Amino acid sequence: MSAAPVLSARHIGKDFKSERGRVVRAVDDVSFDIAPGETLALVGESGCGKSTTGRMLLRLIEPSTGQIFYQDTDITTLSAGHMRAMRRHMQMVFQDPMGSLSPRRTIGQTLTEPFEVHGVAKAADCRDRVAALLHQVGLSPEHADRYPREFSGGQRQRIGIARAIALNPKLIVADEPVSALDVSVQAQIVNLLQDLQEQTRVSYLFIAHDLAVVRHIADRVAVMYLGRIVEIGGKHQVYNTPRHPYTKALLSAVLEPEPEHTASRIILRGDVPSPSAVPSGCAFHTRCPIAEARCRVERPELREMDKGQEIACHLA
Amino acid sequence: MTATAVLLRRPVGTLAAIVLVLLVLVAIFAPALSPYDPLTQSVMQANLAPSAAHWFGTDQFGRDVFSRVLTGTRSSLLLGTISPAIAAIAGCALGILGGYFGGVTDRVVGRAIDLLLCFPELLLGILVSAALGPGFWELVAALGLAFLPRFARIARASTLSVRREPYIEASLSVGCRHALVIWRHVLPNVSGPIMVVLTLWVATAIRLEATLSFLGLGTQAPAPSWGNIIRDGLNNLFGSPWPIISAGIAISVTVLAFNLFGDAVRDLLDVELDE
């Protein structure tokens, strides 16, 4: 990675307080960089903190600790007003394509909102710009006067993407953008995201749990477990030579297209521990097939194993 | 489906709406419609039964009951709509703020609402009226305060559910201010239930106006209101029952019309959302 990163997260963490005053550490000490035009995929089981991490990058959830740099600006210290102005550079695509569009507003109204808020286009130009946006995501300008309920799931997600690219952002956080869609539509949306990336060099933080989709779209992959990154590296490194036992177990659960290529499947025992009671030492030690005494006490830090591939494990 | 088509499919609601429009017209044109001055007394004409000259008869001072009921429509409707309207605006503001921002704001608003809810509306109305003194605007203030927590609670509940919608987060992520998000995305979703509740509380306000005027805390004699027509009539029940009957029917019809209209509005909004 040569170019200066679009966005860097440095040791960000999030504590949620439960009603009884117990602290749940949803995200703990997460750091990564996203280069211009790059897609970093964030994968992990549900509840591992990937969505929280994505939202913290945009300060839709305020981080409890750590810093986030957009280019050279530390956005964690920006005032609310400056942060609003900053939002035009960093946008979000949501998991629920229906829920993320107001049912009371036409597509045109929804897509005009970004222009209006940032004072980018005059009211007269908005119609043209909305038409251009709709065209860009494979819809037609006549759709601007319709309501979200008149569209299919895939079309709604196209509208959600159109809203995200309206201001030509440098970074889009895509929070499981295809997991709510039919498999046949998923590919179309993933291809749309890739086409847009080729045209605009936008960077993606692609949050997903579907490893097949990630393999298709990602340049680099970060694997999260209980709020921490356990492995991060180039897509081929992580998929071909996974080093963390958790990554190995995840990948072994993916169905292989060639039946003769059956790697032995690693079955993890037990459930993911609750984020409100993260195990001591390495959070994974309770389910790890190779855990030792040391893993129960000492927390492994990320260390570079191969160029660009880092893992948090004492034993690999 | 247009709004008119929906209305035509709900004849009861439409009828209620027509009655309400007529009532408003009566309130506006009461002086022109009244055959007599509602305040002119005539001892010779006291306690008359309904006749062609006096449609609803006369009271113990010989005042024309029909003219008094017509004029009373004004204070009843005015108070019946203004006090819930004030309560709705203030209550919505508080409830939305609490529901939207949560945390300390919500706790403060919530406790204030709980405190006001401890008092029945009638009691709170009497308390405030007693503190401010009797009179029309004092009564508006009293009932406005008494109704406020009802609206605040509904606004807060609706806001809480809307606040979690992803499109709220989407608007914020685009860069909208909270004020714009509230105005554009929260308020339209809250206003539906509030409108329904508003029509129902208008009915209650009219009833309470009558009650408080009956207790002597509302519209002051000799100006007529439905409540004090009944109050005066009660003292003279055996002289002439017509003031009580007339004003009673006026209150019943109005309250019923607002309730039925409220039901129709609710159905209308449900249909709109189902489509």
Interface residues (C-beta under 8 A of the other chain):
Chain A: L58 L60 R84 A85 R87 R88 Q91 M92 F94 Q95 D96 G99 S100 L101 S102 P103 R104 R105 E113 P114 V117 H118 R149 G160 R163 A166 L167
Chain B: E165 P166 Y167 E169 A170 S171 L172 S173 V174 G175 C176 R177 L180 R184 H185 P188 N189 L273 E275
